[in-house]
Amino acid sequence: MAIPLFDIHSGLASLRDRLIESAATTIDSGAFILGPEVAAFEDEFAAYLGAEHVVGVANGTDALTIALRAMGVGPGDDVVVPSFTFYASAESIPPTGARPVFCDVDPDTMMVTPETVRAALTPATKAVIAVHLFGNVAPVREIEALGVPVLEDAAQAAGSLGPDGRPGSLGTAATFSFFPSKNLGCLGDGGAIVTRDPEVAAMARALRFHGSHDQVTWEHVGYNSRLDALQAGFLRILLTQLDGWADGRRQAAARYERAGLGEHVALPVPTDESGPAWHLYVIRSPTSIGSQGR
Ligand SMILES: Cc1ncc(COP(=O)(O)O)c(C=O)c1O
């Protein structure tokens, strides 16, 4: 039986009319860049996460670079990042002028740990990127206890639950990707920066708009990296489904477990007291599945 890695249509089918209605509203409004739809989504996503500020940007990679710069990362700094992640987690660092310093992950949870981060700290470490890879929840509080600010890369963890709150509300700042295949995916590219720090939020808002706080004076060399109103309108609808979808992912994982998959391969291990909304349910096997025959 062929199982597609990702089915773009099934989640959207029942929402089609609402999505088209939202697109029509935005088309009629004529407000396509930022504007009230983006502001409304930012407020609703902040409330969902239990966070203070959400800043919508063009994608999850820009979100990381802008968040790092808003946290004060720049030339001469080191940023610790796991070597086991999607490329963008590390790719986002050099554009700030800082240097990526790679750390290991725990092979069972696939998360960074205080120990793996401590081994990578240097006198120039300005921040740690804790990646909630596959939707598992990295131990952000324990890493912060090392005395370094944490930027959560929560691109794969929308809908996950942790003992201290939702990923995205745990570190100094966090970033999300709304790439269509993500747990909360829009109908194009999109991303967001989340933070409890008003200064980080203000700087991120300026950097997404060419480095201007007021769109009259231009204080920083920034980016043209804004969330579109169309995507924000879609995301407002999709956000209402996120918890249901995340529960479905958790139930699918539990079903694999009950069915005994763990007797054949190593299953991913959730971190303590977490409820991952498995973006990907990645198993490990010493033998290639393809070579086992049928
Ligand atoms: C862990 C992680 N970080 C960052 C990104 C980058 O997000 P985007 O593709 O929206 O730029 C992704 C997307 O695949 C990701 O999986």
The ligand as an SDF file (V2000), in Angstrom:
LIG
                    3D

 16 16  0  0  0  0  0  0  0  0999 V2000
   13.5120   23.0410   11.6890 C   0  0  0  0  0  0  0  0  0  0  0  0
   13.2630   24.0450   10.5970 C   0  0  0  0  0  0  0  0  0  0  0  0
   13.7620   25.2820   10.7300 N   0  0  0  0  0  0  0  0  0  0  0  0
   13.5530   26.2260    9.7850 C   0  0  0  0  0  0  0  0  0  0  0  0
   12.8370   25.9580    8.6470 C   0  0  0  0  0  0  0  0  0  0  0  0
   12.7130   27.0130    7.5970 C   0  0  0  0  0  0  0  0  0  0  0  0
   11.4030   27.3790    7.3060 O   0  0  0  0  0  0  0  0  0  0  0  0
   10.9940   27.9590    5.8550 P   0  0  0  0  0  0  0  0  0  0  0  0
   11.0140   26.8150    4.9020 O   0  0  0  0  0  0  0  0  0  0  0  0
    9.6320   28.5230    6.0610 O   0  0  0  0  0  0  0  0  0  0  0  0
   11.9840   29.0050    5.4980 O   0  0  0  0  0  0  0  0  0  0  0  0
   12.2800   24.6940    8.4770 C   0  0  0  0  0  0  0  0  0  0  0  0
   11.4790   24.3930    7.2790 C   0  0  0  0  0  0  0  0  0  0  0  0
   11.5390   23.3880    6.6630 O   0  0  0  0  0  0  0  0  0  0  0  0
   12.5080   23.6960    9.4710 C   0  0  0  0  0  0  0  0  0  0  0  0
   12.0200   22.4600    9.3490 O   0  0  0  0  0  0  0  0  0  0  0  0
  1  2  1  0
  2  3  1  0
  2 15  2  0
  3  4  2  0
  4  5  1  0
  5  6  1  0
  5 12  2  0
  6  7  1  0
  7  8  1  0
  8  9  2  0
  8 10  1  0
  8 11  1  0
 12 13  1  0
 12 15  1  0
 13 14  2  0
 15 16  1  0
M  END
$$$$
